[in-house]
Amino acid sequence: MTDGYYLFTYLEIDPLGSVYGLSQRHDCNVSLWEKNGETVSLKRYWELERLTGRKEYRGAFRDVEQALCFLNTLLDEFGLTTDDMEAILGTPGLDTDDTYADDESTRTISYHSICHLFSGILSDTEIFYHQNIIGLAVDAGPDVLIQKDLKGLFYYAGCVVDHGRVTIFPVSSPALLWMIASSHYQLKEGTLMALASASKSKSLEQFPACLDKQMDGDAGKFIKYFHELVSRIDGYEEKEKDRLFNEMDPLFSVRDNKISMVMKEVQKVSMNMMTANIEDILEEYPIDPEQTYLSVSGGYALNCPTNSYLLEKYHFKDFITAPCVNDSGISMGMALFYFWKNMGTFSFKLQTPYYGCVDPLASDVFERDFYRPYIAGITDFNEAVFVSDINRAPVVWFDGASEIGPRALGNRSLLAAPTSLYMKDELNRIKQRQWWRPVAPIVLQEKAHEWFKDASSSPFMLRTFEILSDKRERIPAVAHIDNSARIQTINGNDNPLLYRAIQGFEEANGVPILCNTSLNDQGEPIVNTAEEALNFALRKRIEIMYVNGKRVQLQNHQAYPSDRPLTRRTLVEELPAHERQQISAQYNPYGIDDESLGLYYMMPEVYVSYDLRDKDSSRFLHLFTSRIKKMVR
C-alpha cells in the first residue's frame, strides 16, 4: 500500500432518498486516515448527526458531484481535497477501489457486520497481534449497498483472534428484538433499557427461552416472541399480584410497570443469546477466557449490563472495543479491515475517543456583538472556582475535539456533583428526560476500584459496575436501582483538563467522581460547536460554562430570544419544489406513501426485493408494508 491519506465514507447516493431524507444507512459517518510505513493514524472522524442536528442521521446525496462537494468541505480543515486521497472507500459511486469488500469472510457474512467486528478487535493492534480475543458484532442488520444479494449471507459476525490469526464465523444477535420493542413502544432502546432496571416490578412467570440461536436476521421469530410476551404481560390484573407478577411499583404508571416487566424479559433473553454465543465459541475453540479479551461491537454493544455480565461470568482478561460501537463506527471498521487485509501487519491504537470535530471559532463566539450582553466575564480555569461552581449547580463543559460515538465522554458534557439526588433530578429536568433516567459517573481511573466493585478501565462508558456498599450514600446521583452505575474512567494523559477538574472536586469533597451526561436537548444530537453549547446554556438558564480551559459566566438569560437549539449545518442545498417532484415522479411513480417508503429503506430484504418503478412490485410493497405496520404495532 502507498503511504498517504485514505478516506472512508459511510454515506449513500440515492436521488429519491435525497428528496425524502431517507437512506439504507443511518448514523452516517466519514473518517480520514493517514498511512506512514507500518503506522496508521486516525486524523479526523465526522458524524453527520453532529454536523446536521439530525439524530441518527439518515439521508442521501442526490449524485456523486454533490457528495464530493461535501467531502471537500470536510477535508478543507487539513488543506486537502478528495484528489489528494490515495483511495476513497465505503460508498458505491464514490469508491476509487471496488475490491475492498471482497474477502473470503464476506462471501458468507455481511460486510456491514465484518466492519463492526474489526472496529472492535483492531482498536488496539498491540492486543490484536499479541493476545487472544473473542469478538462479537451484534446489531439489528446490514445495509445492502455493497452486498445487494443477502441470500445465503449470515448477518452477524463473530471471531476468535489468536495472536493476529483471525477465524470468523456467524453468531446470533438480540439487537433486532430491541428494535422491534422500540418501534412498538415508540421509545428509544436506551430508554427501554433504563426503564427495565428503574422499576421494581417484574413478571414471575417462566417464559420459554426460544431465541437462543438467531443468525439470519429473520424478523418474524422476534416479532412473534415479542408480541406474545407483550400480550401476556399487558393482560396482568391486580388480582394476579404475587402469582404472575411481584408488584406494580407505585412510582410508575401501570403502563410503565408493564413495559418494565416486558423489557426485563427481553434483557434476559438477550443475555441468553449472548451467553449461547460464548458457549458455542468455547466449545469449538480451545480458549481460556481468563487469558482472552472480549470485544463487542454493533448497536447492541451499548447494552452495558450485558457486556459486564459476560465479562464477569467468564472472567475475561479485559474488554476491547471502540466508543462508536453502533453504526457511527462503520467507517472506522471499514478502515481497519482494509488496512489489515492489505497490509497484514500494522500499528494503530485508539487511545482516546477525542477524534471528532474541533471548533476553530470557539473563542470568537463570545466576542460577537449578539452574545456580548449575555457574557458576565471570562477567566482562566481554576480548580477551586470550578469546585465552587459545580457544588452549586450543573455546568456546561466544552473542550477540544468532540468524542466519537453516541455517548458524551467528557468533551461535550453537562457535569454535576454526584453527592446529591437533587443534581440527578436537575440534570433530567434540564434535558427534559424522565425523572428515573440514570446519570453516568465519570471517575478518576486509579480511584475507580475504591468506589466500584471489581472496577477496571472503562474509558468509553460501555460497562457497569456495582457501587461499593459503603460508598452508595455518598454518590446517590449516579446509582441505578440495583446500585450499579455505567462508569467512564478517565486518566491524566487522555483528558488532562477534566482530570484536573475531578481531582479538584475530590480534594474538596473526598469524591473522585462527577455526574456526566451528554450536552444536548431532547431529540437533539450532542452539540458540535461552542455556539451550540452557548445556546444550550442560555436556554437552560445555566450560569457557568467551561470552554477550552476558560470559565465563562453568563447573565441576562431571560433576555435570550430563542427557546430552541440552533439550526446546524445543511449538507446540501434543498432542491426547488418542481425538481423534487420530478425526482419523486421518476423514482416513485406509483406514489408509495411516506411511511411505507421509510420501511422500504429500513428493511434490507425489502429494499432488494422490490422495484418502486415497477407497478406490480409497488403494489406488493404496499401490501407487505401494511402488514408489517400492523404486526409491529
C-alpha positions as CSV (number, residue, x, y, z in Angstrom):
1,M,0.0,0.0,0.0
2,T,1.1,3.5,-0.8
3,D,1.7,5.9,2.1
4,G,-0.7,8.9,2.3
5,Y,-4.3,9.7,3.1
6,Y,-7.3,7.4,2.9
7,L,-10.9,8.4,3.2
8,F,-13.6,6.0,4.4
9,T,-17.2,7.0,3.9
10,Y,-20.4,5.5,5.3
11,L,-22.7,7.6,3.1
12,E,-25.3,7.0,0.4
13,I,-26.1,8.3,-3.1
14,D,-29.8,8.0,-3.9
15,P,-31.9,10.6,-5.7
16,L,-35.2,9.5,-4.1
17,G,-33.6,9.2,-0.7
18,S,-32.2,12.7,-1.0
19,V,-35.8,14.1,-1.6
20,Y,-37.4,12.2,1.3
21,G,-34.5,12.3,3.8
22,L,-34.2,8.5,3.7
23,S,-31.4,6.0,3.2
24,Q,-30.5,2.4,3.8
25,R,-27.7,3.7,6.1
26,H,-28.1,5.6,9.3
27,D,-25.7,7.2,11.7
28,C,-23.7,8.2,8.6
29,N,-20.0,9.0,9.1
30,V,-16.7,9.8,7.4
31,S,-13.2,9.2,8.6
32,L,-9.8,10.4,7.4
33,W,-6.7,8.2,7.9
34,E,-3.0,8.5,7.2
35,K,-0.7,5.6,6.5
36,N,3.0,6.2,7.1
37,G,5.0,3.0,6.8
38,E,3.5,0.4,9.1
39,T,1.8,3.1,11.2
40,V,-1.8,4.0,10.6
41,S,-3.3,7.1,12.3
42,L,-6.8,8.4,12.5
43,K,-6.8,12.1,11.7
44,R,-10.5,13.1,12.0
45,Y,-13.9,11.4,12.4
46,W,-17.0,13.2,11.3
47,E,-20.5,12.0,12.3
48,L,-23.2,13.6,10.2
49,E,-25.7,13.8,13.0
50,R,-23.3,16.2,14.9
51,L,-23.0,18.3,11.8
52,T,-26.7,18.5,10.8
53,G,-28.5,18.2,14.1
54,R,-30.5,15.3,12.8
55,K,-30.1,12.5,15.3
56,E,-29.1,9.1,13.9
57,Y,-28.7,10.8,10.6
58,R,-30.5,9.2,7.7
59,G,-30.2,10.9,4.3
60,A,-28.7,10.5,0.9
61,F,-26.8,12.7,-1.6
62,R,-28.5,13.3,-4.9
63,D,-25.4,12.5,-7.0
64,V,-21.7,11.9,-6.9
65,E,-20.9,15.5,-7.5
66,Q,-22.9,16.7,-4.5
67,A,-21.2,14.1,-2.3
68,L,-17.7,15.0,-3.4
69,C,-18.5,18.7,-2.8
70,F,-19.5,17.8,0.8
71,L,-16.4,15.7,1.4
72,N,-14.2,18.5,0.2
73,T,-15.7,20.9,2.7
74,L,-14.6,18.4,5.4
75,L,-11.1,17.9,4.1
76,D,-10.6,21.7,3.8
77,E,-9.6,21.7,7.5
78,F,-6.5,19.8,6.6
79,G,-5.8,21.7,3.3
80,L,-6.7,18.6,1.4
81,T,-9.2,17.6,-1.3
82,T,-10.6,14.3,-2.5
83,D,-8.0,14.4,-5.3
84,D,-5.3,14.1,-2.6
85,M,-6.6,10.8,-1.3
86,E,-4.8,7.5,-2.1
87,A,-8.2,5.9,-2.0
88,I,-11.8,6.7,-1.2
89,L,-13.8,3.7,0.0
90,G,-17.1,2.7,1.5
91,T,-19.8,4.3,-0.6
92,P,-20.8,2.9,-4.1
93,G,-20.4,5.7,-6.6
94,L,-17.6,7.4,-4.7
95,D,-15.3,4.4,-4.4
96,T,-11.9,4.5,-6.2
97,D,-11.3,0.9,-5.3
98,D,-14.1,-1.7,-5.7
99,T,-12.2,-4.6,-4.2
100,Y,-12.2,-3.5,-0.5
101,A,-15.2,-5.6,0.5
102,D,-14.0,-8.7,-1.4
103,D,-12.8,-11.3,1.1
104,E,-13.4,-14.9,1.9
105,S,-15.3,-13.9,5.1
106,T,-17.6,-11.5,3.2
107,R,-18.8,-14.3,0.9
108,T,-20.7,-15.8,3.8
109,I,-21.1,-13.0,6.3
110,S,-22.4,-9.4,5.7
111,Y,-19.6,-6.9,5.1
112,H,-21.5,-4.5,7.4
113,S,-21.1,-6.9,10.3
114,I,-17.4,-7.5,9.4
115,C,-16.9,-3.8,9.7
116,H,-18.5,-3.7,13.1
117,L,-16.3,-6.6,14.2
118,F,-13.0,-5.1,13.0
119,S,-13.8,-1.7,14.6
120,G,-13.5,-3.5,17.9
121,I,-10.9,-6.2,17.6
122,L,-8.4,-3.8,15.8
123,S,-8.9,-0.8,18.1
124,D,-5.6,-1.8,19.6
125,T,-3.2,-3.7,17.4
126,E,-0.8,-4.4,20.2
127,I,-3.6,-6.6,21.7
128,F,-4.7,-7.9,18.3
129,Y,-1.2,-9.2,17.3
130,H,0.0,-10.4,20.7
131,Q,-3.1,-11.7,22.6
132,N,-6.3,-13.7,22.2
133,I,-9.7,-12.0,21.5
134,I,-13.2,-13.2,21.2
135,G,-15.1,-10.8,19.0
136,L,-18.9,-10.4,18.6
137,A,-20.5,-8.0,16.2
138,V,-24.2,-7.8,17.2
139,D,-26.6,-5.3,15.6
140,A,-30.0,-5.3,14.1
141,G,-29.0,-5.9,10.5
142,P,-26.9,-4.8,7.5
143,D,-27.4,-2.3,4.7
144,V,-27.3,-3.7,1.2
145,L,-25.4,-1.0,-0.7
146,I,-22.3,-3.1,-1.1
147,Q,-23.7,-6.7,-0.9
148,K,-27.0,-6.4,-2.7
149,D,-27.8,-10.1,-2.6
150,L,-28.3,-11.2,1.1
151,K,-29.4,-14.7,0.2
152,G,-27.2,-17.2,2.0
153,L,-25.4,-14.5,3.9
154,F,-25.2,-14.6,7.7
155,Y,-26.0,-11.2,9.2
156,Y,-23.9,-11.2,12.4
157,A,-20.1,-11.9,12.7
158,G,-18.1,-13.4,15.5
159,C,-14.4,-14.3,15.6
160,V,-11.5,-15.7,17.5
161,V,-8.2,-13.9,17.3
162,D,-5.1,-15.9,18.2
163,H,-2.1,-13.6,18.1
164,G,-3.2,-11.9,14.9
165,R,-4.7,-15.0,13.2
166,V,-8.4,-14.4,12.7
167,T,-11.1,-17.1,12.4
168,I,-14.5,-15.6,11.5
169,F,-17.9,-17.3,11.8
170,P,-21.6,-16.4,12.2
171,V,-23.2,-15.6,15.6
172,S,-26.6,-14.6,17.0
173,S,-27.7,-11.1,17.7
174,P,-30.5,-9.9,20.0
175,A,-30.5,-6.4,18.6
176,L,-33.4,-6.9,16.3
177,L,-35.6,-7.7,19.3
178,W,-34.8,-4.3,20.8
179,M,-35.5,-2.6,17.5
180,I,-39.0,-4.2,17.5
181,A,-39.6,-3.2,21.1
182,S,-38.5,0.4,20.3
183,S,-40.9,0.6,17.3
184,H,-43.8,-0.9,19.3
185,Y,-43.4,1.4,22.3
186,Q,-42.1,4.4,20.4
187,L,-39.2,4.7,22.9
188,K,-35.5,4.5,22.2
189,E,-33.7,1.3,23.1
190,G,-31.7,3.2,25.8
191,T,-34.8,4.4,27.4
192,L,-36.3,0.9,27.4
193,M,-33.1,-0.4,28.9
194,A,-33.2,2.2,31.6
195,L,-36.9,1.6,32.4
196,A,-36.3,-2.1,32.7
197,S,-34.0,-1.5,35.6
198,A,-35.7,1.6,37.1
199,S,-39.0,-0.1,38.2
200,K,-39.1,-2.8,40.8
201,S,-41.9,-4.7,39.0
202,K,-41.2,-8.0,37.3
203,S,-43.0,-10.9,35.9
204,L,-42.9,-14.2,38.0
205,E,-43.7,-16.4,35.0
206,Q,-41.1,-18.6,33.3
207,F,-41.2,-17.7,29.6
208,P,-39.7,-20.1,27.1
209,A,-36.1,-19.2,26.0
210,C,-36.8,-19.7,22.3
211,L,-34.4,-17.3,20.7
212,D,-31.0,-18.6,21.8
213,K,-29.9,-19.1,18.2
214,Q,-30.8,-16.5,15.5
215,M,-28.1,-15.9,13.0
216,D,-30.1,-14.9,9.9
217,G,-31.9,-11.7,10.9
218,D,-35.4,-13.2,10.4
219,A,-37.6,-10.6,12.0
220,G,-40.7,-13.0,12.0
221,K,-39.4,-15.0,15.0
222,F,-38.6,-11.9,17.0
223,I,-41.9,-10.3,16.3
224,K,-43.9,-13.4,17.2
225,Y,-41.9,-13.8,20.5
226,F,-42.2,-10.1,21.4
227,H,-45.9,-9.8,20.8
228,E,-46.8,-13.0,22.7
229,L,-44.7,-11.6,25.6
230,V,-46.5,-8.2,25.4
231,S,-49.9,-9.7,25.1
232,R,-49.3,-11.9,28.2
233,I,-47.9,-9.1,30.4
234,D,-50.4,-6.5,29.2
235,G,-53.2,-8.8,30.4
236,Y,-52.0,-8.9,34.0
237,E,-54.6,-7.7,36.5
238,E,-54.2,-6.5,40.1
239,K,-55.7,-9.7,41.5
240,E,-52.9,-11.7,40.0
241,K,-50.3,-9.9,42.0
242,D,-47.9,-12.4,43.8
243,R,-48.9,-15.1,41.3
244,L,-48.0,-13.7,37.9
245,F,-46.0,-10.6,39.0
246,N,-44.4,-9.3,42.1
247,E,-45.9,-5.7,42.3
248,M,-46.8,-2.6,40.5
249,D,-44.1,-0.1,41.5
250,P,-46.1,2.9,42.9
251,L,-43.6,5.3,41.5
252,F,-44.6,4.4,37.9
253,S,-47.7,4.2,35.9
254,V,-49.3,0.8,35.2
255,R,-48.2,1.1,31.6
256,D,-44.6,1.8,32.5
257,N,-44.6,-1.0,35.0
258,K,-45.7,-3.4,32.3
259,I,-43.1,-2.1,29.8
260,S,-40.5,-2.6,32.5
261,M,-41.7,-6.2,33.0
262,V,-41.5,-6.8,29.3
263,M,-38.1,-5.3,28.9
264,K,-36.7,-7.3,31.8
265,E,-37.7,-10.4,29.9
266,V,-36.2,-9.0,26.7
267,Q,-33.0,-8.3,28.6
268,K,-33.0,-11.8,30.0
269,V,-33.5,-13.4,26.5
270,S,-30.8,-11.1,25.1
271,M,-28.3,-12.2,27.7
272,N,-29.2,-15.8,27.0
273,M,-28.4,-15.3,23.3
274,M,-25.1,-13.7,24.0
275,T,-24.2,-16.4,26.5
276,A,-25.1,-19.0,23.9
277,N,-22.6,-17.3,21.5
278,I,-19.8,-17.5,24.0
279,E,-20.6,-21.1,25.0
280,D,-20.6,-22.2,21.3
281,I,-17.2,-20.5,20.8
282,L,-15.7,-22.0,24.0
283,E,-16.9,-25.4,22.9
284,E,-15.4,-25.1,19.4
285,Y,-12.1,-23.4,20.3
286,P,-9.5,-24.2,23.0
287,I,-9.7,-20.8,24.7
288,D,-9.0,-19.8,28.3
289,P,-11.3,-16.8,28.8
290,E,-9.1,-15.5,31.6
291,Q,-6.3,-15.2,29.0
292,T,-8.6,-13.7,26.4
293,Y,-10.0,-10.2,25.7
294,L,-13.7,-9.8,24.9
295,S,-14.7,-7.4,22.1
296,V,-18.4,-6.5,21.5
297,S,-19.4,-4.1,18.8
298,G,-22.6,-3.3,16.8
299,G,-25.5,-1.4,18.3
300,Y,-26.2,-4.0,21.0
301,A,-22.8,-3.3,22.5
302,L,-24.4,-0.2,24.0
303,N,-26.2,-2.6,26.4
304,C,-23.7,-2.2,29.2
305,P,-25.3,-4.8,31.6
306,T,-24.7,-7.5,29.0
307,N,-21.1,-6.5,28.5
308,S,-20.5,-6.6,32.2
309,Y,-22.4,-9.8,32.7
310,L,-20.3,-11.6,30.1
311,L,-17.0,-10.2,31.5
312,E,-17.9,-11.3,35.0
313,K,-19.4,-14.7,34.1
314,Y,-16.4,-15.8,32.0
315,H,-13.6,-13.8,33.7
316,F,-12.3,-12.4,30.5
317,K,-9.0,-10.6,30.7
318,D,-10.4,-7.3,29.7
319,F,-12.7,-5.5,27.3
320,I,-11.6,-4.0,24.0
321,T,-13.8,-2.0,21.5
322,A,-14.3,1.5,20.1
323,P,-16.6,4.2,21.6
324,C,-18.5,4.3,18.3
325,V,-19.9,0.7,18.6
326,N,-23.1,1.4,16.7
327,D,-23.3,2.3,13.0
328,S,-21.5,5.6,13.7
329,G,-18.4,3.4,13.8
330,I,-18.8,1.7,10.4
331,S,-16.2,3.9,8.6
332,M,-13.7,3.0,11.3
333,G,-14.4,-0.7,10.8
334,M,-14.1,-0.3,7.1
335,A,-10.7,1.4,7.5
336,L,-9.2,-1.1,10.0
337,F,-10.5,-4.1,7.9
338,Y,-9.0,-2.6,4.8
339,F,-5.6,-1.9,6.3
340,W,-5.5,-5.4,7.9
341,K,-6.5,-7.0,4.6
342,N,-3.9,-5.1,2.5
343,M,-1.0,-4.7,5.0
344,G,-1.2,-7.8,7.1
345,T,0.6,-6.2,10.0
346,F,0.3,-2.5,11.0
347,S,0.3,-0.4,14.1
348,F,-2.7,1.5,15.5
349,K,-4.3,2.3,18.8
350,L,-7.5,4.2,19.5
351,Q,-6.0,5.8,22.6
352,T,-8.9,8.2,23.3
353,P,-12.4,8.9,22.0
354,Y,-11.5,12.5,21.0
355,Y,-11.2,12.3,17.2
356,G,-14.3,14.3,16.4
357,C,-14.8,17.9,15.3
358,V,-12.8,20.8,16.6
359,D,-14.5,24.2,16.7
360,P,-12.0,26.7,15.3
361,L,-14.3,29.6,16.1
362,A,-14.9,28.6,19.7
363,S,-13.2,31.6,21.3
364,D,-14.7,34.1,18.8
365,V,-18.3,33.3,19.7
366,F,-18.1,35.2,23.0
367,E,-16.8,38.3,21.3
368,R,-19.7,38.6,18.8
369,D,-22.0,41.6,19.3
370,F,-25.0,39.4,19.6
371,Y,-23.7,37.5,22.6
372,R,-21.9,40.2,24.5
373,P,-25.0,41.1,26.6
374,Y,-25.0,37.6,27.9
375,I,-21.4,37.4,29.0
376,A,-20.7,38.5,32.5
377,G,-17.0,37.6,32.4
378,I,-14.4,35.2,31.1
379,T,-11.5,33.9,33.2
380,D,-8.9,31.1,33.1
381,F,-9.8,27.7,34.6
382,N,-9.2,27.4,38.3
383,E,-9.8,24.1,40.2
384,A,-11.1,25.8,43.4
385,V,-13.5,28.0,41.4
386,F,-14.7,25.0,39.4
387,V,-15.5,23.1,42.6
388,S,-17.5,26.0,43.9
389,D,-19.4,26.2,40.7
390,I,-20.2,22.6,40.4
391,N,-21.2,22.2,44.1
392,R,-23.9,24.9,43.4
393,A,-25.3,23.7,40.0
394,P,-24.6,21.8,36.8
395,V,-22.1,23.3,34.4
396,V,-21.6,23.1,30.7
397,W,-18.2,21.6,29.7
398,F,-16.9,22.0,26.2
399,D,-13.3,21.1,25.4
400,G,-11.1,20.4,22.3
401,A,-12.2,17.8,19.8
402,S,-15.5,16.1,20.3
403,E,-15.8,12.5,21.4
404,I,-16.9,10.0,18.7
405,G,-19.8,7.7,19.2
406,P,-23.3,8.2,20.8
407,R,-22.2,8.9,24.4
408,A,-20.7,12.0,26.0
409,L,-17.2,11.2,27.2
410,G,-16.1,14.4,28.7
411,N,-15.6,16.9,25.9
412,R,-19.2,17.8,25.2
413,S,-20.8,17.2,28.6
414,L,-23.1,18.5,31.2
415,L,-21.4,18.0,34.5
416,A,-22.7,18.0,38.1
417,A,-21.8,16.9,41.6
418,P,-22.8,13.2,42.3
419,T,-23.3,13.8,46.0
420,S,-27.0,14.8,45.9
421,L,-30.1,13.3,44.3
422,Y,-31.1,16.8,43.6
423,M,-28.4,17.0,41.0
424,K,-29.7,14.0,39.1
425,D,-33.2,15.5,39.1
426,E,-31.8,18.8,37.9
427,L,-29.9,17.2,35.1
428,N,-33.0,15.3,34.0
429,R,-35.1,18.5,34.2
430,I,-32.6,20.4,32.1
431,K,-32.5,17.7,29.5
432,Q,-36.3,17.1,29.6
433,R,-35.8,13.4,30.4
434,Q,-37.9,11.1,32.6
435,W,-37.1,11.5,36.3
436,W,-36.0,7.9,36.6
437,R,-33.3,8.1,33.9
438,P,-29.9,7.3,35.4
439,V,-26.9,9.6,35.1
440,A,-23.4,8.2,34.5
441,P,-20.4,8.8,36.7
442,I,-17.0,9.8,35.3
443,V,-14.3,8.7,37.7
444,L,-10.5,9.0,38.1
445,Q,-9.2,5.7,36.7
446,E,-6.9,5.0,39.6
447,K,-9.7,5.5,42.1
448,A,-12.4,3.5,40.4
449,H,-11.7,0.3,42.4
450,E,-12.2,2.3,45.7
451,W,-15.8,3.1,44.7
452,F,-17.0,0.3,42.4
453,K,-16.7,-3.5,42.9
454,D,-14.1,-5.1,40.7
455,A,-13.8,-2.0,38.7
456,S,-11.3,-1.7,35.9
457,S,-10.7,0.6,32.9
458,S,-13.9,1.7,31.2
459,P,-12.9,4.7,29.0
460,F,-15.9,4.6,26.7
461,M,-18.7,4.1,29.2
462,L,-19.6,0.6,28.0
463,R,-19.6,-1.3,31.3
464,T,-21.5,-1.2,34.5
465,F,-20.1,-1.9,38.0
466,E,-21.7,-2.2,41.4
467,I,-21.2,0.7,43.8
468,L,-19.4,-0.5,46.9
469,S,-21.9,-0.6,49.8
470,D,-20.0,1.8,52.0
471,K,-19.9,4.4,49.2
472,R,-23.6,4.3,48.0
473,E,-24.8,7.1,50.2
474,R,-22.1,9.4,49.1
475,I,-22.9,9.3,45.3
476,P,-26.7,8.8,45.1
477,A,-27.0,10.8,41.8
478,V,-25.3,8.1,39.8
479,A,-26.8,4.9,41.3
480,H,-29.2,2.7,39.5
481,I,-31.9,1.0,41.5
482,D,-29.7,-2.1,41.7
483,N,-26.8,0.1,43.0
484,S,-24.9,-0.3,39.7
485,A,-23.5,2.5,37.6
486,R,-22.4,2.8,34.0
487,I,-19.0,4.3,34.6
488,Q,-16.4,6.1,32.5
489,T,-12.8,6.1,33.7
490,I,-10.5,9.0,32.9
491,N,-6.8,9.5,33.2
492,G,-4.5,12.5,33.1
493,N,-3.0,11.7,29.7
494,D,-6.1,11.4,27.6
495,N,-8.1,14.3,29.1
496,P,-5.8,16.4,31.3
497,L,-8.1,19.3,31.9
498,L,-11.2,17.3,33.0
499,Y,-8.9,15.1,35.1
500,R,-7.7,18.2,36.9
501,A,-11.2,19.3,37.5
502,I,-12.2,16.0,39.0
503,Q,-9.1,16.0,41.1
504,G,-10.1,19.4,42.5
505,F,-13.5,18.1,43.3
506,E,-12.0,15.1,45.1
507,E,-9.7,17.3,47.2
508,A,-12.6,19.5,48.3
509,N,-15.3,16.8,48.7
510,G,-13.5,13.5,49.0
511,V,-15.2,12.1,45.9
512,P,-13.2,11.4,42.7
513,I,-16.3,11.4,40.6
514,L,-18.6,13.7,38.7
515,C,-22.0,13.2,37.0
516,N,-21.5,13.2,33.3
517,T,-24.4,13.4,30.8
518,S,-24.4,14.4,27.2
519,L,-24.6,18.1,26.2
520,N,-27.8,18.0,24.1
521,D,-31.5,18.7,24.4
522,Q,-34.3,16.1,24.0
523,G,-34.2,14.7,20.4
524,E,-31.0,16.6,19.6
525,P,-27.5,15.1,18.9
526,I,-24.7,16.1,21.2
527,V,-23.6,19.7,20.4
528,N,-20.8,20.2,18.0
529,T,-19.7,23.8,18.4
530,A,-19.2,26.3,21.2
531,E,-22.1,28.4,19.8
532,E,-24.4,25.5,20.1
533,A,-23.2,24.9,23.7
534,L,-23.8,28.6,24.5
535,N,-27.3,28.4,23.0
536,F,-28.0,25.4,25.2
537,A,-26.7,27.1,28.4
538,L,-28.7,30.3,27.8
539,R,-31.9,28.5,27.0
540,K,-31.5,26.2,30.1
541,R,-30.6,29.1,32.4
542,I,-27.2,27.6,33.2
543,E,-24.9,30.2,34.7
544,I,-21.4,28.7,34.1
545,M,-19.7,27.3,31.0
546,Y,-16.2,25.9,30.7
547,V,-14.9,26.3,27.1
548,N,-11.4,25.1,26.1
549,G,-10.0,26.0,29.5
550,K,-11.9,29.2,30.0
551,R,-14.6,29.9,32.6
552,V,-17.5,31.8,31.0
553,Q,-20.0,33.3,33.4
554,L,-23.4,34.1,31.8
555,Q,-26.1,36.6,32.6
556,N,-29.4,38.0,31.3
557,H,-30.7,34.5,30.4
558,Q,-34.2,35.8,30.4
559,A,-33.5,38.1,27.5
560,Y,-32.1,35.4,25.2
561,P,-34.6,35.3,22.4
562,S,-34.5,31.6,21.5
563,D,-36.0,28.6,23.2
564,R,-34.8,26.1,20.6
565,P,-31.5,24.5,19.6
566,L,-29.5,26.3,16.9
567,T,-30.1,25.2,13.3
568,R,-27.0,23.3,12.4
569,R,-25.3,22.8,9.0
570,T,-27.2,22.0,5.8
571,L,-25.1,19.4,3.9
572,V,-26.7,20.2,0.6
573,E,-29.0,22.9,-0.8
574,E,-32.6,21.8,-1.0
575,L,-33.9,21.4,-4.5
576,P,-36.8,23.6,-5.8
577,A,-40.2,22.0,-5.4
578,H,-40.6,21.2,-9.0
579,E,-37.3,19.4,-9.2
580,R,-38.2,17.4,-6.1
581,Q,-41.5,16.4,-7.7
582,Q,-39.6,15.4,-10.9
583,I,-37.3,13.1,-8.9
584,S,-40.2,11.6,-7.0
585,A,-42.2,11.0,-10.2
586,Q,-39.2,9.3,-11.8
587,Y,-38.2,7.0,-8.9
588,N,-41.6,6.6,-7.1
589,P,-44.1,6.8,-10.0
590,Y,-46.8,4.8,-8.2
591,G,-46.9,7.0,-5.2
592,I,-45.8,4.7,-2.3
593,D,-46.7,6.6,0.9
594,D,-44.0,8.1,3.1
595,E,-44.4,5.6,6.0
596,S,-44.1,2.7,3.6
597,L,-41.0,4.3,2.0
598,G,-39.5,4.5,5.4
599,L,-39.9,0.8,5.9
600,Y,-38.7,0.1,2.4
601,Y,-35.4,1.8,3.2
602,M,-35.1,0.4,6.7
603,M,-35.6,-3.3,5.8
604,P,-32.7,-4.6,3.6
605,E,-34.6,-7.6,2.3
606,V,-37.5,-5.4,1.2
607,Y,-35.1,-2.9,-0.4
608,V,-33.5,-5.5,-2.6
609,S,-36.8,-7.3,-3.4
610,Y,-39.0,-4.5,-4.7
611,D,-38.5,-2.0,-7.5
612,L,-40.5,1.1,-6.9
613,R,-40.6,1.8,-10.6
614,D,-42.5,-1.4,-11.3
615,K,-46.2,-1.3,-11.0
616,D,-46.7,-4.9,-9.6
617,S,-43.7,-4.6,-7.3
618,S,-45.1,-1.3,-5.9
619,R,-48.5,-2.9,-5.3
620,F,-46.9,-5.9,-3.4
621,L,-44.7,-3.5,-1.5
622,H,-47.8,-1.6,-0.3
623,L,-49.5,-4.8,0.9
624,F,-46.3,-6.0,2.6
625,T,-45.6,-2.8,4.5
626,S,-49.2,-2.6,5.5
627,R,-48.9,-6.0,7.1
628,I,-45.6,-5.1,8.8
629,K,-47.1,-1.9,10.3
630,K,-49.9,-4.0,11.9
631,M,-47.5,-6.6,13.2
632,V,-45.1,-4.0,14.8
633,R,-47.9,-2.1,16.4
